[in-house]
Amino acid sequence: MFMLPDLPYEYDALAPFISSEIQHLHHDKHHRTYVDKLNKALEKYPDWQSKSIEDIIRNLDNVPADISMAVRNHGGGHLNHSMFWEMMAPARGQEPTGALLDIIQHSFGDLINFKKEFTENAVKIFGSGWQWLVIDNKELKLMSTPNQDSPISQGKTPVLGLDLWEHAYYLQYYNKRPDYVDAWWNVVNWEEVSKRLDQSS
Ligand code: MN
């Protein structure tokens, strides 16, 4: 039985960049629905219920065929959103430092160019999906996925991810996705990104 994790901060903690209304809707309704539908899909398969969500999404090819699409969508939704909440933190002028900054500079030239490339990719995703910074063969790379697909199903480790479904921003930013992405940079939890980078090496 998978459970909806609490947000690691108050609902209004990311305001004004991400409003309390969005956080309530996004976490309490959308994320809860992914968890409920994942549990429903796994009802017949107790062996799969005891695995971690990472193990399930990493091994989608082995999920029973009759539930594989439900698990891909709702299990992916549960995993992606669980990471997403942790990848954000209240804005206090945080920027990447230390080893994380070094690897960003090595991979993208400098921080400004990294943010520019990530933002451009995020803005051009057609329809619903996610923009990621992943580790792929020990290198940092940008990656986009459609729907709720996770990079870990393709053997890559996400260290930062941005939800680009309209439900993530429409209440506050309407059709202005670039404004949402620009605002989101203020609430990136770089400490969490560093932690994920360390754990992957
Ligand atoms: Mn979402």
Residues whose N, C-alpha, C, O or C-beta is under 5 A from the ligand:
A	BS01	MN	D163 W165 A168
